[in-house]
Amino acid sequence: MRERGPGWVKDTLIHSTAPACIVNAMAQSDLDVFAAGAWEAILEGKQMIFRTGASFLNAIGCIPVKSLLERNSLRSTDPNGGLFIVGPHVPKTSTQRHFTDRLISGEPFETGGTDYLESLVVQEAVYCSAEQESPVKVGV
């Protein structure tokens, strides 16, 4: 994929009849190549559902990768303290896995988007907090 480029990814996805495609990306640049090819395939009518890690959102959305928070970004002068959330959201991962299994088996499956949308709100609040060097404010 890395050497063949987005055109090869697009052709592979368009001509695939497999129920799932696993991409083993070793670097953000690998995700960028896959995402570019996936977009080309989507524009040509290929329908896909992605079950990915967070880094894929940067690639598929052409969002620049932000650097890690510095030590001073983690300090707060707010007398009420703060909360830092670190690590994967296991229930969401389990739901995504369950959805993928149902997709492959052809069994029906429904899920709501509320939890997913709430996680995006929290993520954006954390990024804004780091940029403004202020405490995280969700829903404000």
C-alpha positions as a printed NumPy array, in Angstrom:
array([[  0.   ,   0.   ,   0.   ],
       [  2.778,   2.385,   0.974],
       [  4.609,   1.905,  -2.342],
       [  1.574,   1.404,  -4.613],
       [ -0.323,   4.501,  -3.481],
       [ -3.943,   5.639,  -3.213],
       [ -4.872,   4.531,  -6.751],
       [ -4.021,   0.947,  -5.897],
       [ -6.007,   1.183,  -2.65 ],
       [ -9.016,   2.524,  -4.588],
       [ -8.853,  -0.263,  -7.184],
       [ -8.439,  -2.921,  -4.487],
       [-11.44 ,  -1.632,  -2.537],
       [-13.678,  -1.215,  -5.587],
       [-13.001,  -4.731,  -6.882],
       [-13.139,  -6.456,  -3.501],
       [-16.086,  -8.705,  -2.669],
       [-14.757,  -9.506,   0.813],
       [-17.024,  -8.577,   3.753],
       [-14.11 ,  -6.927,   5.581],
       [-10.764,  -5.303,   4.831],
       [ -8.001,  -5.149,   7.428],
       [ -5.382,  -2.434,   7.065],
       [ -2.203,  -2.794,   9.089],
       [ -0.91 ,   0.781,   9.138],
       [  2.461,   1.226,  10.772],
       [  2.519,   5.036,  10.549],
       [  0.187,   7.99 ,  10.044],
       [  1.466,   8.213,   6.462],
       [  0.091,   4.688,   5.828],
       [ -3.314,   5.834,   7.072],
       [ -3.093,   8.886,   4.83 ],
       [ -2.469,   6.68 ,   1.765],
       [ -5.338,   4.353,   2.667],
       [ -7.714,   7.25 ,   3.397],
       [ -6.943,   8.94 ,   0.069],
       [ -7.636,   5.682,  -1.785],
       [-10.781,   5.042,   0.257],
       [-12.102,   8.525,  -0.615],
       [-11.478,   7.838,  -4.3  ],
       [-13.396,   4.555,  -4.008],
       [-16.265,   6.258,  -2.165],
       [-16.466,   8.941,  -4.873],
       [-16.834,   6.136,  -7.415],
       [-19.743,   4.626,  -5.476],
       [-18.119,   2.108,  -3.105],
       [-19.982,   1.931,   0.199],
       [-17.93 ,   1.173,   3.291],
       [-18.142,   1.272,   7.053],
       [-14.943,   1.953,   8.969],
       [-14.03 ,   0.487,  12.363],
       [-10.801,   2.246,  13.184],
       [ -8.585,   3.809,  15.752],
       [ -8.696,   7.533,  16.428],
       [ -5.771,   8.33 ,  14.109],
       [ -7.841,   7.343,  11.093],
       [-10.112,  10.355,  11.657],
       [ -7.145,  12.636,  11.014],
       [ -6.373,  10.827,   7.77 ],
       [ -9.897,  10.519,   6.362],
       [-10.83 ,  14.067,   7.436],
       [ -7.544,  15.667,   6.336],
       [ -7.146,  16.965,   9.889],
       [ -3.582,  17.831,  10.919],
       [ -2.245,  15.665,  13.731],
       [ -1.852,  17.687,  16.912],
       [  1.213,  17.304,  19.069],
       [  0.961,  15.707,  22.482],
       [  0.012,  17.907,  25.4  ],
       [  2.947,  19.437,  27.235],
       [  3.347,  19.268,  31.007],
       [  2.19 ,  22.881,  31.438],
       [ -1.02 ,  22.078,  29.509],
       [ -1.944,  19.576,  32.2  ],
       [ -1.776,  22.086,  35.058],
       [ -4.801,  24.028,  36.136],
       [ -5.165,  27.094,  38.326],
       [ -8.88 ,  26.373,  38.711],
       [ -9.605,  25.884,  42.451],
       [-12.225,  23.248,  41.573],
       [ -9.616,  20.853,  40.154],
       [ -9.961,  19.002,  36.877],
       [-10.425,  15.691,  35.151],
       [ -8.189,  14.055,  32.575],
       [ -9.489,  11.118,  30.573],
       [ -6.819,   8.794,  29.211],
       [ -7.101,   5.546,  27.314],
       [ -9.593,   3.754,  25.095],
       [-13.336,   3.792,  25.571],
       [-13.835,   0.046,  26.027],
       [-17.654,  -0.058,  25.798],
       [-17.534,   1.825,  22.478],
       [-14.838,  -0.528,  21.173],
       [-16.953,  -3.521,  22.177],
       [-19.98 ,  -2.038,  20.422],
       [-17.939,  -1.407,  17.287],
       [-16.649,  -4.976,  17.34 ],
       [-20.192,  -6.308,  17.809],
       [-21.357,  -4.163,  14.865],
       [-18.504,  -5.438,  12.659],
       [-19.303,  -9.048,  13.567],
       [-22.962,  -8.491,  12.64 ],
       [-21.973,  -6.803,   9.393],
       [-19.832,  -9.773,   8.391],
       [-22.438, -12.36 ,   9.428],
       [-25.324, -10.452,   7.853],
       [-27.301, -10.347,  11.108],
       [-29.201,  -7.109,  11.875],
       [-27.782,  -4.655,  14.393],
       [-28.814,  -1.215,  15.614],
       [-27.006,   1.355,  17.685],
       [-27.574,   4.972,  18.606],
       [-25.129,   7.748,  17.868],
       [-25.589,   9.636,  21.149],
       [-22.579,   8.111,  22.938],
       [-20.381,   8.633,  19.883],
       [-21.414,  12.273,  19.538],
       [-20.809,  12.877,  23.253],
       [-17.266,  11.496,  22.919],
       [-16.605,  13.944,  20.049],
       [-17.778,  16.858,  22.222],
       [-15.366,  15.816,  24.994],
       [-12.492,  15.392,  22.526],
       [-13.065,  18.847,  21.038],
       [-13.264,  20.38 ,  24.542],
       [ -9.883,  18.84 ,  25.412],
       [ -8.29 ,  20.227,  22.22 ],
       [ -9.764,  23.701,  22.854],
       [ -8.55 ,  23.586,  26.437],
       [ -4.993,  22.836,  25.311],
       [ -5.033,  25.575,  22.664],
       [ -6.4  ,  28.175,  25.09 ],
       [ -4.332,  26.901,  28.021],
       [ -7.477,  26.799,  30.14 ],
       [ -9.404,  24.125,  32.034],
       [-11.585,  21.729,  30.024],
       [-15.151,  23.025,  29.711],
       [-17.681,  20.568,  28.282],
       [-21.09 ,  21.834,  27.231],
       [-20.29 ,  25.498,  27.86 ]])
